[in-house]
Amino acid sequence: IPKGWRVGKYFDLVTLHGGGTPSTNNSEFWTGNIPFFTPKDCGQNVYTISTEKNITSLGLKNCSSKLYDINTCFVTARGTVGNIALAGEKMAMNQSCYALLGKTNEHPYFIHQLSVKVMEKLEKQALGAVFSALVKSDFNNINISIPENKVIDQFENFMCSVYEKLLNLTKQNQKLEELKSLLLGKMAVEF
């Protein structure tokens, strides 16, 4: 452990937040403009910028999720357990995920990298077994090396431009995919 660092627990730096789903029987809660993150929305990109489903403001008020900021780290807790994504837009999430935030809601890039490493540790501890679900207690026994605050700040400043570039490239790729679909649709009509 480098000088000035210490051994601690994951929850010394991170808080775990849950989500919830508004009633699917009420159409006023759905097809709004708020992205609604579920395990299905966790792709191969670092960022998730669009989701399969969207909810309305009324739907958000009627579920136990809050609206999470850009760069919130999500981890899937059911379904495909242990997948991690960063919110590329403000979004809510369902109960099959956790939002991982810094204790002071700072350092999202550090929290993301730390969470990726913690999930790798959890997978190794499972000894090849498949997680059926990820629960809060799974994180309790994970020891981590905790850097000095100035090191975390330096990391965050350094990585800011890298993550901004990743987010911009993800948005560009989505626009190109939309354009490709549009062009292929027009070509199919013409032939």
Beta strands, then each sheet from edge to edge (+ up, - down):
strand 1: 6-9
strand 2: 14-17
strand 3: 30-37
strand 4: 47-48
strand 5: 53-55
strand 6: 73-76
strand 7: 84-87
strand 8: 92-93
strand 9: 97-102
strand 10: 143-146
sheet 1: 1+ 10-
sheet 2: 2+ 9- 6+ 7- 4-
sheet 3: 5+ 3- 8-
end
